[in-house]
Amino acid sequence: MAQESIVPPLSQGWGYGVIIGIGIAFALGMMGITYLLRKYSHEDNSNFETYSTAGRSVGVGLTATAVISSWAWSTALLSSGTITYSYGIGGAFWFGAGCIVQICTFSLLAIQSKLKTPHAHTILEVVKARYGTIAHLVYMALCLINNLIAVINMLLGASAAISALTGMHVVASIFLLPLGVCLYTISGGLRATFVTDWAHTVALFVIVLYLALKTLTSPQIGSLHDLWNTVNEAALQSPVSGNYKGSYLTMTSPSSVEFGILHTLGNFGLVIMDSSYWQKAYSADVAAAVPGYLVGGIIYFGLPWCLGSVMGIGSLALQNFPSWPAFGRELSTSELNAGLILPYASMAVAGKAGAVAVVIVVFMAVTSTMSAELIAVSSIVSSDVYHTYLKRDATGKQIMWISHLACIGFAIIGCAVSVAVYYGGVSLTWTLYFLGVITCPGMITMPLTVLWSGQSKVAAIVSPLLGMAGGLATWIGTATHYGHGVVSVETTGLLLPCLWGSVVSTVVPAISTVVLSYAFPSPPFQWDQFQEIELIDDSPTPSLDFEEKATESPLDIEFSQDSNSVNIHPIKAETYMQKMSIVSGVAGAFAFVVFWVLWPFSMYGSRFIFQPKFFSGWLVVSVIWVFAGFLVILFLPPLDGRRQITTIVKGVLGRT
């Protein structure tokens, strides 16, 4: 029997040291930052408004960083290389293209939410305000399922990689990863999430660049022309099924396109049904919402494109050298499903240093995204359950306590379910393929809540349920077909059953919401009814940070102090948001046409195999894309917050 694992290059101490040591160090650091913000910027994180929306004053830099951090899952880092190793260089491109369109499109939802729902804390509050209790409960269930599958996906991938590299038990890794996250999320709220997003993202970019450059300059790889030759030889020995001439270096790859469609649909559902993305939209300053999401989306594209291309294609050459951890045998299915191409390639070019780099980057990715999920779920439980149904007169501090308990509770539940599915044989790849089936049903009707006044209550409630039922039925039915009558973890995790299930989960609600809206119409919704959503604030006085941010805004916004005012936005701000809605819509369409249609399918139709110069340019440009993004992320957030940083530094030095 072929060996299916390697001897861990690092001791278990490395695993526990990174997860517990760095995790707690980050938590203590973020607690310190939270204390400084409270003391010198008067940003009170014991106030629910500040805790859940960061004062609604976050700038472009931190918004973009939060977007990248929310997308930079351990799954993306681990799976992009595996998809490329399996399907060819098109896999890495489609991994990136399957993410950029959603982020750019979400910028429209972000600015429309700022315009129409200025007091919302969660998207579920908006759903309830428009459609009532039944719809509120339906979408709450969909959002919580979405958050749970996201956490499972992250923890399974991260724990498998850490276990392979350190020998640390998977169960221990799963339960310890959220430890530090809970500490700084509870103490700092969404602002702490934004600050840690920046620290994590900077570290992530540094390590990605290190691994990419280390691989491209390694003696085993040789020159880029040598790599091209080696990859072509690999295609002759083991051609990729369906690819043009079996080549790894072609975009004419049906499997890559199938994955691209599945990945795009699943990620659309994941973004829209994940309330953490909406919360980050609510937290952004009016002038930062659209630029923040667009900058974040463009920068993020380079991460899976670069890392997947370099490490996935590089692995085809590295596997021929004794430094390759699985040298002398083919990789097992379990190793591929666990996303171990990145760890193995890193070890091949950098030894133990590469293993350490992967452990740290995976830890950074999973804790950063985990924090956003915890904030999202804790806000749902505290605001949409406790405050809405259990205690309407609850104070902000009482809601905060429930939020803290919900944060801890969801972390425990997420870890427990992850352990259960791990022992059930579910892998990182299985959850990556499957998630679209259950995230897509609400992805059409949820945005229409703030975009289309004609969507009826019946359509909003029934359509996602029809999509969920149809998607699950199609998934099981096609798994039975492609599995020759067998329904198992293996057959239900195949690409095509998950693809067809995701397509049905998307298309059925898209059609039914229009049909039902006209068959069972509701009166056209008046957008000003969203103003009935109330702030949850024990202190009516705005924080100093918010006042400073408002006066710094390029819009020169002066918010009305009249709580009875019908027009909550000044005319200048409303005009700006309407213009930015057009900009974001055009940007989303442009991203779709360029990154999802023209670029990939023009190359697909050309039946073109990368030649040495084109191949070299492809890899070099992907690395430059990441490096440029790193510079933006490194300098833009501190530049945005320079006044606040100066205030804190002066306060610490006693010069206020």
C-alpha positions as CSV (number, residue, x, y, z in Angstrom):
1,M,0.0,0.0,0.0
2,A,1.3,3.4,-0.9
3,Q,2.4,5.7,1.9
4,E,-0.2,8.5,2.4
5,S,1.7,10.8,4.7
6,I,5.1,12.1,5.4
7,V,7.2,12.4,8.6
8,P,6.4,15.9,9.9
9,P,9.5,18.1,9.5
10,L,8.7,20.1,12.6
11,S,8.0,19.1,16.2
12,Q,4.5,19.4,17.8
13,G,6.0,22.2,19.8
14,W,6.0,24.3,16.6
15,G,2.3,23.7,16.1
16,Y,1.4,24.5,19.7
17,G,3.8,27.4,19.8
18,V,2.4,29.1,16.7
19,I,-1.3,28.5,17.5
20,I,-1.2,29.2,21.2
21,G,1.9,31.5,21.5
22,I,1.4,33.7,18.5
23,G,-2.3,33.6,19.0
24,I,-2.2,34.9,22.5
25,A,0.5,37.4,21.6
26,F,-1.7,38.8,18.9
27,A,-4.6,38.8,21.3
28,L,-2.6,40.8,23.9
29,G,-1.4,43.2,21.3
30,M,-4.9,43.8,20.0
31,M,-6.2,44.3,23.6
32,G,-3.5,46.9,24.0
33,I,-4.5,48.7,20.8
34,T,-8.1,48.6,21.9
35,Y,-7.1,50.2,25.3
36,L,-5.2,52.9,23.5
37,L,-8.1,53.6,21.1
38,R,-10.5,53.8,24.1
39,K,-8.2,56.1,26.1
40,Y,-6.9,58.5,23.5
41,S,-9.4,58.3,20.7
42,H,-12.5,57.9,22.9
43,E,-13.5,54.9,20.9
44,D,-15.5,52.9,23.5
45,N,-15.7,49.3,22.4
46,S,-18.0,48.5,25.4
47,N,-20.6,50.4,23.3
48,F,-22.5,48.0,20.9
49,E,-22.5,50.4,18.0
50,T,-18.7,50.7,18.2
51,Y,-18.2,47.0,18.8
52,S,-20.3,45.8,15.9
53,T,-19.8,48.6,13.3
54,A,-16.5,50.2,14.3
55,G,-18.1,53.7,14.5
56,R,-19.1,53.5,10.7
57,S,-16.0,55.5,10.0
58,V,-13.4,53.0,8.6
59,G,-11.2,54.4,5.8
60,V,-10.3,53.0,2.4
61,G,-7.1,51.3,3.5
62,L,-8.6,49.3,6.3
63,T,-11.7,48.5,4.3
64,A,-9.6,47.1,1.4
65,T,-7.4,45.2,3.9
66,A,-10.5,43.7,5.6
67,V,-11.8,42.6,2.2
68,I,-8.5,40.9,1.3
69,S,-8.3,39.3,4.8
70,S,-11.9,38.1,4.5
71,W,-11.1,36.4,1.2
72,A,-7.6,35.2,2.0
73,W,-8.8,31.9,3.6
74,S,-6.4,29.1,4.4
75,T,-8.5,27.3,1.8
76,A,-7.4,29.8,-0.9
77,L,-3.8,29.5,0.0
78,L,-3.8,25.7,0.1
79,S,-6.3,24.9,-2.6
80,S,-5.1,27.2,-5.4
81,G,-1.9,25.2,-5.8
82,T,-3.7,21.9,-5.6
83,I,-6.2,22.9,-8.3
84,T,-3.3,24.1,-10.5
85,Y,-1.3,20.9,-9.9
86,S,-4.4,18.9,-10.9
87,Y,-5.9,20.9,-13.8
88,G,-3.0,23.0,-15.1
89,I,-2.2,26.7,-15.0
90,G,-5.8,27.6,-15.8
91,G,-6.7,26.5,-12.3
92,A,-4.8,29.3,-10.6
93,F,-6.3,31.9,-12.8
94,W,-9.9,30.7,-12.3
95,F,-9.3,30.6,-8.5
96,G,-8.5,34.3,-8.6
97,A,-11.2,35.2,-11.2
98,G,-13.7,33.3,-9.1
99,C,-13.2,35.8,-6.4
100,I,-12.6,39.2,-7.9
101,V,-16.1,39.6,-9.6
102,Q,-17.9,39.1,-6.3
103,I,-15.9,41.7,-4.4
104,C,-16.2,44.4,-7.1
105,T,-20.0,43.7,-7.4
106,F,-20.4,43.8,-3.6
107,S,-19.2,47.4,-3.7
108,L,-22.6,48.2,-5.2
109,L,-24.3,46.5,-2.3
110,A,-22.0,48.3,0.2
111,I,-22.8,51.8,-1.1
112,Q,-26.5,51.1,-1.5
113,S,-26.6,49.8,2.1
114,K,-24.9,53.1,3.2
115,L,-27.5,55.0,1.3
116,K,-30.7,53.1,2.3
117,T,-29.9,51.4,5.6
118,P,-27.6,53.8,7.5
119,H,-28.4,52.4,10.9
120,A,-28.3,48.7,10.2
121,H,-26.0,46.4,12.2
122,T,-26.7,43.2,10.2
123,I,-28.3,42.5,6.9
124,L,-30.9,40.4,8.7
125,E,-32.2,43.6,10.4
126,V,-32.8,44.9,6.9
127,V,-34.6,41.7,5.8
128,K,-36.9,41.9,8.9
129,A,-37.7,45.6,8.3
130,R,-38.8,44.8,4.8
131,Y,-40.4,41.4,4.9
132,G,-41.2,40.6,8.5
133,T,-40.5,37.8,11.0
134,I,-40.9,34.7,8.8
135,A,-38.4,36.0,6.2
136,H,-36.1,37.1,9.0
137,L,-36.0,33.6,10.5
138,V,-35.5,32.0,7.0
139,Y,-32.5,34.2,6.1
140,M,-31.1,33.9,9.6
141,A,-31.0,30.2,9.2
142,L,-29.4,30.6,5.7
143,C,-26.8,33.0,7.1
144,L,-25.9,30.9,10.1
145,I,-25.5,27.8,7.8
146,N,-23.3,29.9,5.6
147,N,-21.1,31.0,8.5
148,L,-20.8,27.4,9.8
149,I,-19.7,25.9,6.5
150,A,-17.2,28.7,6.1
151,V,-15.7,28.0,9.5
152,I,-15.6,24.2,8.8
153,N,-13.9,24.8,5.5
154,M,-11.2,27.0,7.1
155,L,-10.6,24.8,10.1
156,L,-10.4,21.6,8.1
157,G,-7.8,23.0,5.7
158,A,-5.7,24.7,8.3
159,S,-5.7,21.8,10.8
160,A,-4.7,19.3,8.0
161,A,-1.8,21.4,6.9
162,I,-0.6,22.1,10.5
163,S,-0.9,18.4,11.4
164,A,1.1,17.3,8.3
165,L,3.9,19.8,9.1
166,T,4.1,19.5,12.9
167,G,2.5,16.2,13.8
168,M,0.0,18.1,16.0
169,H,-3.3,16.2,16.3
170,V,-6.0,17.6,14.0
171,V,-8.5,17.8,16.8
172,A,-6.2,19.8,19.0
173,S,-5.4,22.1,16.1
174,I,-9.1,22.7,15.3
175,F,-10.0,23.6,18.9
176,L,-7.0,25.7,19.6
177,L,-7.0,27.8,16.4
178,P,-10.0,30.0,17.6
179,L,-8.5,30.6,21.1
180,G,-6.6,33.8,20.5
181,V,-9.2,35.0,18.0
182,C,-12.0,34.8,20.6
183,L,-9.8,36.8,23.0
184,Y,-9.2,39.8,20.8
185,T,-12.5,39.7,19.1
186,I,-14.4,39.9,22.4
187,S,-12.2,42.6,23.7
188,G,-12.0,44.8,20.6
189,G,-15.0,44.0,18.4
190,L,-15.0,44.9,14.8
191,R,-12.3,47.6,15.1
192,A,-9.9,45.0,16.5
193,T,-10.8,42.8,13.6
194,F,-9.9,45.5,11.1
195,V,-6.6,46.2,12.9
196,T,-5.6,42.5,13.1
197,D,-6.7,42.2,9.5
198,W,-4.0,44.7,8.6
199,A,-1.3,43.0,10.6
200,H,-2.3,39.5,9.4
201,T,-2.5,40.6,5.8
202,V,0.9,42.3,5.8
203,A,2.5,39.2,7.2
204,L,0.6,37.0,4.7
205,F,1.9,39.0,1.7
206,V,5.4,38.9,3.0
207,I,5.3,35.1,3.4
208,V,3.6,34.6,0.0
209,L,6.2,36.7,-1.7
210,Y,9.0,34.8,0.1
211,L,7.6,31.4,-0.9
212,A,7.0,32.5,-4.5
213,L,10.4,34.0,-5.0
214,K,12.2,31.2,-3.1
215,T,10.5,28.7,-5.5
216,L,11.2,30.6,-8.7
217,T,14.9,31.0,-7.8
218,S,15.5,27.5,-6.3
219,P,18.3,25.4,-7.8
220,Q,15.8,22.5,-8.4
221,I,13.6,24.8,-10.6
222,G,16.5,26.3,-12.5
223,S,15.5,29.0,-15.0
224,L,11.9,29.7,-16.0
225,H,12.8,28.2,-19.3
226,D,14.0,25.0,-17.5
227,L,10.7,25.0,-15.6
228,W,8.8,25.2,-18.9
229,N,10.7,22.2,-20.3
230,T,10.1,20.2,-17.1
231,V,6.4,20.9,-17.1
232,N,6.0,19.9,-20.7
233,E,7.8,16.6,-20.0
234,A,5.4,16.0,-17.1
235,A,2.5,16.5,-19.5
236,L,3.9,13.9,-21.8
237,Q,4.3,11.4,-19.0
238,S,1.0,12.2,-17.3
239,P,-1.3,14.3,-19.5
240,V,-4.1,16.3,-18.0
241,S,-7.4,14.8,-19.1
242,G,-9.4,17.1,-21.3
243,N,-6.7,19.8,-21.6
244,Y,-5.5,20.8,-25.1
245,K,-2.8,18.2,-25.9
246,G,-2.9,17.2,-22.3
247,S,-0.8,20.2,-21.4
248,Y,-0.5,21.9,-18.0
249,L,0.4,25.2,-19.7
250,T,-2.9,25.9,-21.5
251,M,-6.1,27.8,-20.6
252,T,-8.0,25.3,-22.9
253,S,-8.9,23.2,-19.9
254,P,-12.6,22.1,-19.4
255,S,-11.9,21.0,-15.9
256,S,-10.5,24.4,-15.0
257,V,-13.5,26.1,-16.5
258,E,-15.9,23.8,-14.6
259,F,-14.0,24.6,-11.4
260,G,-14.2,28.3,-12.3
261,I,-17.9,28.3,-12.7
262,L,-18.4,26.3,-9.4
263,H,-15.9,28.5,-7.5
264,T,-17.5,31.7,-8.8
265,L,-21.1,30.7,-7.9
266,G,-20.0,29.3,-4.5
267,N,-18.1,32.4,-3.6
268,F,-20.9,34.7,-4.8
269,G,-23.2,32.9,-2.3
270,L,-20.5,32.9,0.3
271,V,-20.0,36.6,0.2
272,I,-23.6,37.7,0.0
273,M,-24.9,35.3,2.7
274,D,-22.0,36.0,5.0
275,S,-23.2,38.9,7.2
276,S,-19.6,39.8,8.0
277,Y,-19.2,41.3,4.5
278,W,-22.3,43.5,5.1
279,Q,-21.0,44.5,8.5
280,K,-17.7,45.7,7.0
281,A,-19.8,47.7,4.5
282,Y,-21.8,49.3,7.3
283,S,-18.5,50.1,9.2
284,A,-16.9,51.8,6.2
285,D,-17.0,55.5,5.9
286,V,-19.3,56.7,3.1
287,A,-16.3,57.9,1.0
288,A,-14.5,54.6,1.6
289,A,-17.1,51.9,0.8
290,V,-16.8,51.6,-2.9
291,P,-13.0,52.4,-3.3
292,G,-12.2,50.0,-0.4
293,Y,-14.0,47.1,-2.0
294,L,-12.7,47.7,-5.5
295,V,-9.1,48.1,-4.3
296,G,-9.4,45.0,-2.1
297,G,-10.8,43.0,-5.0
298,I,-8.1,44.0,-7.5
299,I,-5.3,43.3,-5.1
300,Y,-6.7,40.0,-3.9
301,F,-6.9,38.5,-7.4
302,G,-3.1,38.3,-7.4
303,L,-2.8,36.1,-4.3
304,P,-4.3,32.8,-5.6
305,W,-3.2,33.6,-9.2
306,C,0.5,33.9,-8.1
307,L,0.6,31.4,-5.3
308,G,-1.4,28.8,-7.3
309,S,0.6,29.3,-10.5
310,V,4.1,29.3,-8.9
311,M,3.6,26.6,-6.3
312,G,1.2,24.4,-8.3
313,I,3.3,24.4,-11.5
314,G,6.5,24.5,-9.6
315,S,5.5,21.3,-7.8
316,L,5.5,19.4,-11.1
317,A,9.2,20.0,-11.3
318,L,10.0,19.8,-7.6
319,Q,8.5,16.3,-7.3
320,N,11.5,15.0,-9.3
321,F,14.0,15.8,-6.6
322,P,14.8,14.1,-3.3
323,S,13.9,17.3,-1.4
324,W,10.2,16.7,-2.4
325,P,8.6,15.2,0.8
326,A,6.8,12.5,-1.2
327,F,9.7,11.8,-3.5
328,G,9.5,8.4,-5.3
329,R,5.7,8.0,-5.1
330,E,2.5,9.6,-6.4
331,L,0.6,11.9,-4.1
332,S,-2.4,10.2,-2.5
333,T,-5.9,11.4,-2.9
334,S,-6.0,12.3,0.8
335,E,-2.9,14.5,0.4
336,L,-4.4,16.3,-2.6
337,N,-7.8,16.7,-0.9
338,A,-6.0,18.2,2.2
339,G,-4.3,20.8,0.0
340,L,-0.8,19.7,0.8
341,I,0.8,20.9,-2.5
342,L,1.8,24.3,-0.9
343,P,3.4,22.7,2.2
344,Y,5.3,20.1,0.2
345,A,6.5,22.6,-2.4
346,S,7.6,25.0,0.4
347,M,9.5,22.2,2.1
348,A,11.2,21.2,-1.1
349,V,12.6,24.7,-1.7
350,A,13.2,26.0,1.8
351,G,13.3,22.9,4.1
352,K,12.1,23.5,7.6
353,A,12.0,27.2,7.0
354,G,9.4,26.6,4.3
355,A,7.4,24.5,6.7
356,V,7.5,27.2,9.4
357,A,6.5,29.8,6.8
358,V,3.4,27.7,5.8
359,V,2.4,27.1,9.4
360,I,2.5,30.8,10.1
361,V,0.8,31.9,6.9
362,V,-2.0,29.3,7.4
363,F,-2.4,30.4,11.0
364,M,-2.6,34.1,9.9
365,A,-5.2,33.3,7.3
366,V,-7.5,31.2,9.4
367,T,-7.5,33.4,12.4
368,S,-8.1,36.6,10.4
369,T,-11.1,35.2,8.6
370,M,-12.3,33.4,11.7
371,S,-12.5,36.7,13.6
372,A,-14.9,38.1,11.0
373,E,-17.1,35.0,11.2
374,L,-17.3,35.3,15.0
375,I,-18.2,38.9,14.9
376,A,-20.9,38.2,12.3
377,V,-22.5,35.3,14.2
378,S,-22.3,37.1,17.6
379,S,-24.0,40.1,16.1
380,I,-26.8,38.0,14.6
381,V,-27.4,36.3,18.0
382,S,-27.2,39.4,20.1
383,S,-29.0,41.8,17.7
384,D,-31.3,39.6,15.6
385,V,-32.2,37.1,18.2
386,Y,-31.8,38.5,21.7
387,H,-32.6,42.2,21.1
388,T,-35.3,41.5,18.5
389,Y,-37.2,38.6,20.1
390,L,-36.1,38.1,23.7
391,K,-35.6,41.6,25.2
392,R,-36.6,44.6,23.1
393,D,-35.6,47.0,25.9
394,A,-32.1,45.6,26.3
395,T,-29.3,48.1,26.8
396,G,-26.3,48.2,24.7
397,K,-24.2,46.7,27.4
398,Q,-26.6,43.8,27.9
399,I,-26.5,43.1,24.2
400,M,-22.7,43.2,24.4
401,W,-22.7,40.5,27.0
402,I,-24.8,38.3,24.8
403,S,-22.6,39.0,21.9
404,H,-19.5,37.9,23.9
405,L,-21.3,34.7,24.9
406,A,-22.4,34.0,21.3
407,C,-18.8,34.5,20.1
408,I,-17.5,31.8,22.5
409,G,-20.5,29.6,21.8
410,F,-20.1,29.7,18.0
411,A,-16.4,29.0,18.3
412,I,-17.1,25.9,20.3
413,I,-19.9,24.8,18.0
414,G,-17.8,25.4,14.9
415,C,-14.9,23.4,16.3
416,A,-17.2,20.5,17.4
417,V,-18.9,20.2,14.0
418,S,-15.5,20.5,12.2
419,V,-14.2,17.5,14.3
420,A,-17.4,15.6,13.5
421,V,-17.1,16.1,9.7
422,Y,-13.3,15.3,9.9
423,Y,-14.0,11.9,11.4
424,G,-16.8,11.5,8.8
425,G,-14.1,11.6,6.1
426,V,-14.9,15.1,4.8
427,S,-11.9,17.0,3.4
428,L,-10.9,20.5,2.5
429,T,-11.7,19.9,-1.2
430,W,-15.1,18.3,-0.4
431,T,-16.2,21.5,1.5
432,L,-14.7,23.7,-1.2
433,Y,-16.7,22.1,-3.9
434,F,-19.9,21.6,-1.9
435,L,-20.4,25.0,-0.2
436,G,-22.0,26.6,-3.3
437,V,-25.0,24.2,-3.0
438,I,-26.1,25.7,0.3
439,T,-24.7,29.2,0.0
440,C,-26.3,30.1,-3.4
441,P,-30.0,29.8,-2.7
442,G,-30.2,33.3,-1.1
443,M,-27.6,35.1,-3.1
444,I,-30.1,36.6,-5.6
445,T,-33.0,37.5,-3.2
446,M,-30.8,38.9,-0.5
447,P,-29.3,41.7,-2.6
448,L,-32.7,42.5,-4.2
449,T,-33.8,43.4,-0.7
450,V,-31.9,46.7,-1.1
451,L,-31.8,46.9,-4.9
452,W,-35.4,46.1,-6.1
453,S,-38.5,47.6,-4.5
454,G,-40.7,45.2,-6.5
455,Q,-39.5,41.9,-4.9
456,S,-42.5,40.6,-3.0
457,K,-42.6,39.1,0.5
458,V,-43.7,35.7,-0.9
459,A,-40.9,35.7,-3.4
460,A,-38.3,36.6,-0.9
461,I,-39.4,33.8,1.4
462,V,-40.2,31.0,-1.0
463,S,-37.5,31.4,-3.6
464,P,-34.4,30.5,-1.5
465,L,-36.2,27.5,-0.1
466,L,-37.0,26.3,-3.6
467,G,-33.4,26.9,-4.6
468,M,-32.1,25.0,-1.5
469,A,-34.4,22.0,-2.2
470,G,-33.6,21.9,-5.9
471,G,-29.9,22.3,-5.3
472,L,-29.7,19.5,-2.7
473,A,-31.8,17.2,-4.9
474,T,-29.7,17.8,-7.9
475,W,-26.5,17.4,-6.0
476,I,-27.5,14.0,-4.6
477,G,-29.1,12.9,-7.9
478,T,-26.0,13.7,-10.0
479,A,-23.7,12.2,-7.3
480,T,-25.7,9.0,-7.7
481,H,-25.3,9.2,-11.5
482,Y,-21.6,10.0,-11.6
483,G,-21.0,7.5,-8.8
484,H,-22.7,4.7,-10.7
485,G,-25.5,4.4,-8.1
486,V,-23.2,4.9,-5.1
487,V,-23.8,7.9,-2.7
488,S,-20.9,8.4,-0.4
489,V,-18.5,11.1,0.8
490,E,-16.4,10.4,-2.2
491,T,-19.1,10.7,-4.9
492,T,-20.8,13.7,-3.3
493,G,-17.5,15.5,-3.2
494,L,-16.9,15.2,-7.0
495,L,-16.7,18.4,-8.9
496,L,-19.6,17.9,-11.3
497,P,-22.3,17.0,-8.8
498,C,-21.4,20.0,-6.7
499,L,-21.3,22.2,-9.9
500,W,-24.8,21.1,-11.0
501,G,-26.2,21.5,-7.5
502,S,-24.7,25.0,-7.3
503,V,-26.1,26.0,-10.7
504,V,-29.6,24.9,-9.7
505,S,-29.4,26.6,-6.3
506,T,-28.6,29.8,-8.2
507,V,-30.9,29.6,-11.2
508,V,-34.1,28.4,-9.4
509,P,-34.3,31.4,-7.0
510,A,-33.4,33.8,-9.8
511,I,-36.3,32.7,-11.9
512,S,-38.8,32.1,-9.1
513,T,-38.3,35.5,-7.4
514,V,-39.4,37.3,-10.5
515,V,-42.3,35.0,-11.2
516,L,-43.6,35.0,-7.6
517,S,-43.1,38.8,-7.3
518,Y,-45.5,39.3,-10.2
519,A,-47.8,36.4,-9.2
520,F,-48.0,37.4,-5.6
521,P,-47.1,41.1,-5.6
522,S,-46.5,43.3,-2.6
523,P,-46.8,47.1,-2.7
524,P,-43.6,48.7,-4.0
525,F,-41.3,49.1,-1.0
526,Q,-40.6,52.6,0.1
527,W,-36.8,52.8,0.9
528,D,-37.3,55.4,3.7
529,Q,-39.0,52.6,5.8
530,F,-35.5,51.3,6.5
531,Q,-34.9,54.4,8.7
532,E,-37.1,52.6,11.3
533,I,-34.0,50.5,12.1
534,E,-32.6,52.1,15.3
535,L,-29.1,52.6,16.6
536,I,-28.2,50.6,19.7
537,D,-26.3,53.2,21.7
538,D,-26.1,53.9,25.4
539,S,-24.2,57.1,24.7
540,P,-25.8,59.6,22.3
541,T,-22.5,61.6,22.0
542,P,-20.5,60.6,18.9
543,S,-16.9,59.5,19.6
544,L,-14.0,61.8,18.9
545,D,-12.8,59.4,16.2
546,F,-16.1,59.6,14.4
547,E,-16.2,63.4,14.5
548,E,-12.6,63.6,13.2
549,K,-13.4,61.2,10.4
550,A,-16.5,63.0,9.4
551,T,-14.7,66.4,9.2
552,E,-11.9,64.8,7.2
553,S,-14.3,63.3,4.6
554,P,-13.8,64.5,1.1
555,L,-17.6,65.0,1.1
556,D,-17.4,67.5,3.9
557,I,-20.4,65.8,5.4
558,E,-22.3,67.3,8.3
559,F,-24.8,64.9,9.6
560,S,-28.1,66.2,10.8
561,Q,-28.6,66.2,14.5
562,D,-32.4,66.1,14.1
563,S,-33.4,62.5,14.8
564,N,-36.9,63.2,13.3
565,S,-35.5,64.3,10.0
566,V,-36.8,62.2,7.1
567,N,-33.7,62.7,4.9
568,I,-31.0,61.2,7.0
569,H,-28.3,62.0,4.4
570,P,-27.4,65.6,3.3
571,I,-28.1,66.2,-0.4
572,K,-24.4,66.3,-1.2
573,A,-23.7,62.9,0.4
574,E,-26.8,61.3,-1.2
575,T,-25.7,62.6,-4.6
576,Y,-22.2,61.2,-4.0
577,M,-23.6,57.8,-3.1
578,Q,-25.8,57.7,-6.1
579,K,-22.8,58.4,-8.4
580,M,-20.7,55.8,-6.6
581,S,-23.5,53.3,-7.1
582,I,-23.1,53.8,-10.9
583,V,-19.3,53.5,-10.5
584,S,-19.5,50.3,-8.5
585,G,-22.1,48.8,-10.9
586,V,-19.8,49.6,-13.9
587,A,-16.8,48.2,-12.0
588,G,-18.5,45.0,-11.3
589,A,-19.6,44.5,-14.9
590,F,-16.1,45.4,-16.1
591,A,-14.5,42.9,-13.8
592,F,-16.9,40.2,-15.0
593,V,-16.3,41.0,-18.7
594,V,-12.5,41.2,-18.4
595,F,-11.6,38.6,-15.8
596,W,-14.3,36.1,-16.3
597,V,-15.0,36.4,-20.1
598,L,-12.5,38.1,-22.4
599,W,-9.3,37.1,-20.7
600,P,-9.9,33.4,-20.0
601,F,-12.2,32.5,-22.9
602,S,-10.2,34.2,-25.6
603,M,-7.2,32.1,-24.5
604,Y,-9.5,29.0,-24.2
605,G,-10.7,29.4,-27.7
606,S,-7.2,30.0,-29.1
607,R,-6.1,26.5,-28.1
608,F,-2.8,28.0,-27.1
609,I,0.0,26.3,-25.1
610,F,2.2,28.8,-23.3
611,Q,5.5,29.3,-24.9
612,P,8.7,30.0,-22.8
613,K,8.5,33.9,-23.0
614,F,4.8,34.0,-22.4
615,F,5.0,31.5,-19.6
616,S,7.8,33.5,-17.9
617,G,5.9,36.8,-18.3
618,W,2.7,35.1,-16.8
619,L,4.6,34.1,-13.7
620,V,6.5,37.4,-13.4
621,V,3.4,39.5,-13.8
622,S,1.6,37.5,-11.1
623,V,4.5,38.1,-8.7
624,I,4.5,41.8,-9.5
625,W,0.8,42.0,-8.9
626,V,1.2,40.6,-5.4
627,F,4.2,42.9,-4.7
628,A,2.2,46.0,-5.8
629,G,-0.7,44.9,-3.6
630,F,1.7,44.4,-0.7
631,L,2.9,48.0,-1.0
632,V,-0.7,49.4,-1.1
633,I,-1.7,47.3,1.9
634,L,1.4,48.2,3.9
635,F,1.2,52.0,3.5
636,L,-2.5,52.9,2.8
637,P,-4.1,52.0,6.1
638,P,-1.5,53.8,8.2
639,L,-1.8,56.8,5.9
640,D,-5.6,56.8,6.3
641,G,-5.3,56.7,10.1
642,R,-2.4,59.0,10.4
643,R,-4.3,61.5,12.5
644,Q,-5.5,58.9,14.9
645,I,-2.1,57.3,15.1
646,T,-0.6,60.7,15.9
647,T,-3.2,61.3,18.6
648,I,-2.4,58.0,20.2
649,V,1.4,58.5,20.0
650,K,1.1,61.9,21.6
651,G,-1.1,60.5,24.3
652,V,1.4,57.8,25.1
653,L,4.2,60.2,25.2
654,G,2.2,62.7,27.3
655,R,2.2,65.4,24.7
656,T,-1.5,65.9,24.3
